[in-house]
Amino acid sequence: MKQIIACIMLLFLVTPLYATEKQREKIGEALGNPVYRDQIDESRDLYGQLQILFRMPFQKKYLEAHKNELEVRDWEIEYVVRYFEKKHNEDLEKKDSELNQRLALTKKQVEEVEKKLTNKDLSAGDRETLEMEKTFWETMLKPPGKDFAKFLLSGWKYYRLLYDKYGGGRVIWEQEGLVAFDAMLKWLQYHEKQGDFKITDSKLHDAFYSYWKGNENSSFFLDKQRIQSEFIHPEWEPIKKNNK
């Protein structure tokens, strides 16, 4: 009798959990794992959430498979840092250079923040915020350092690999640098065709690819010579001398 009661109680406890799981609406799969609608907050950045849920799993595998090609090495970082330091110093010597105009504006920003910091009535939180702002503007006065170089190299290697492997095409400027616009789209479509991800909701499927539809009228690099000199082999491309 006790065993029967225990089974009934267990069934009572498990059934709501099973029902809840049953009620979850499946909207697709990522590497064979189900993705549910309740994993998305449609009031927030839908495109970004979909990329994380559907793209990141197979992208992680892709990056691991091409680890040697995409690895950013210390000597490459140093090379890029030296390049931008040299360019920074050369531009400083040109009085009418864009750099000098930008630096003049940045110095004004620093002065304004310093003036605000002289206020003795500032709260601790406001003072901390202003100190952070001052640090930011002071950083802008210097040539890009190692963090910037690593960030630049990581994006460049990734998009150049996609460009080479997925048919070239248009290149577009983004905050992270030059992006292989068409090649990235083909890369995603290839993985979708391979079954690495599947989005069954048509609205969400469109949202997943919305970046490419939304940028159709943007400015692209189409000239092959320009793509070669600014994207495939930019001036700052790390090159080892004497194969050392």
N, C-alpha and C positions, 0 to 999 in steps of 0.2 A: 504493500500500500504506500509506504514511504517513497519507494522508487517511482511509482506512478505519479505521485504528487510532485516529486522533484522534476520529472520529465515535463509535466504540465507547466510548472513554474519556468523552466528553461525555455520552453516553447513560447511562453508569454513574453519573456525578456528578449528573445532573439527575433521574433516576428516583426516588431516595429522597426528594428534595424534593417532587416531584409526588405521590408516594404519601402523604407526610405531610400535604400540603394536602388530598388526597382523603379522608383519614381524619378530618379535622376535622368535627365534627357541627354542622351549621347549626341554630340555634334561632330564627331570625327575621331581620328586616331593619329597618334604620333609614334612611329616605330612600333606599331602593333598595340600600343597601350591606349585605352579609351580616354577621350577628352569630353568633359561634360559642360553643359551650359552654365552650371552654377560656379564654374571656375573663372567665369568672365564677369566683370562689372561693366555693363554697356554704357554707364554714365561716364566712364573714364576713357583714356586713349585706347580705342578698340584695336587699331592697327598694331600698336606696340604689344598689347596683351596676346594677340594672335601669333605674332612673331615668336614670342617667348614660348607659348604652348606648342606650336606646331613646327617652327623652324629650328629652334635651339637644340632639340634632341639630336636631329640628324646633322646639324651644323657642327656640334661637338665631335661627332664621329668623323666628320669630314676634316676638321682641323687636326684631329689626332692622326688621321691617315696621311696628312701632308705636313706633319710636324717639322720635318727637316727643311722643307721649302719655305715655311712660314716663320721659322725661328728668327727672332731678332737678336743678333749677336752684339757683344759689348763693343767690338771694334767698329761695327756699323753705327752704333749710337754715337761713339766718339767722332766718327767721320762727319756725321750730320751736324753735330754740335759745332765742330770746327768750321764747317761750311757756313753756317748761319752767323757765327761770331765774326768771320771774315767779311761776310756781306753786310752785317750790321755796322761794322767799323768803316767800311768803304762808303756806305750810304750816309754815315755821320759827317763825312768830309764834304758831301755835296749839300750846300746850304739850302737849296730849293727842293731837296728830295722829299718824297712822300713820308719817309721815316721821320725826318726832322719836323715836318708839320704835325705828324701824329704824336711825336714826343713832346712837342710844345703844348699840345692839348692835354696830354697825360700829366705833365708837370703842373698844369693849372688844377687838375683834379686832385693831385697830391696836396697842393697848397690849400685848397678849399677844405679838404678833410683835416689837415693839420690845424686850420683855423677853428674848425668845429671842436677839435679835441682840447682846445684851450679853455673851453667852457667848464668851469669847476662844478657846475650843477648837474653834469651828465650822470645818468644812472650807470651802474656797472654793466648792464646789458647793452646800453647804447654805446658806451665807451668801447666795449669789446667788438661790437659790430663795426664801428668806425676804424678801429685798429686793423681789423680784417680787410676792410675796404682800402685802407692805406697800403697794406702789404700787397694787395692785388695790383694797385696802380703802380707801385714801385717795381713790381715784377715786370710790368709792361714796359718799363724803361730799359730793361736789359734784353740782350739777345736770348732767343729760346734755349732752354737747357735740356738736360737729359730726358726729363719726363716728356717734353714735347717731342723730342727726337724719337723716342720709343713709340709714342702714340702715332706719329706720322709714318714710321716704318711699318708698324703692324698693319695699319689700314692699307698702305700702298702694296705690301706683299700679298695681302689677301685679295684685293680687287684686281691686281695684275694677274694673279693666278687664275681667277675666274675669267678674266678677259682672254687669256691665252687658251683656256680649255673650253670655253663656251662661245666661240665665234666672234670675239671682238665687239664691234658695234659702237654705240654712242657712249660717251663719257660725260659725266655731269659733276659740277662743283657742289660740294656739300661742306658742312662744318668740319667734318673729319678729313677733308681733302677731296681728291678726285675719286669718283665712284664709277665702277663699270656698270652703267645703267642697264643696257640690254643684256649683257652677259649674266648679270645677277638674276634677271628675270628668267632667262633660259635655264640657269642652274636650278632655280626653284621648281620650274615646270618639269625639269628632268626628274627631280627627286619625287615630285608628286606622281609622275607617271610610273616611277619605280615602286610606288606604294609606301614610301618612307613617311608620308603623311597623307591624310584624307580629311577634307572638310565637307560634310554632307549638307550643311545649311548654306543655301545659295547666297544669302545676304552676308554671312560671315566669310564665305569664300571670296566674294567681291571685296570685302574689307581687307582681307589678307593681301590682296594684290593692289590695293588702292594707291599705294605709293607710285606705281608705274602709270596708272591712269591719271592721277592728280598732277603729274609732272610732265605730261605730254607736250605742254606749250612752254616748257622751261628752256633755257639756253644750254645747248649741248655742244660738245666738241665732236665734230664730224671729220675735220681735216686730218688725214692720216699722219701727215708730217708733224702737225701740232701735237697729236696724241703721242707720237713717238718721243718728241722732245720734252713734253711736259708731264706725261704719265708713264709711259713705258721706260724711258731713260731720262728722268729729270736731272737737272744740273746737280742736285744734291745726292744723286744715287751713289751709295758707297762702293768704291772700287779699290781693291787691294793692289798695291803696286808691287811689281816683280813677283806676283803670285805667292807672296809670303803670308 
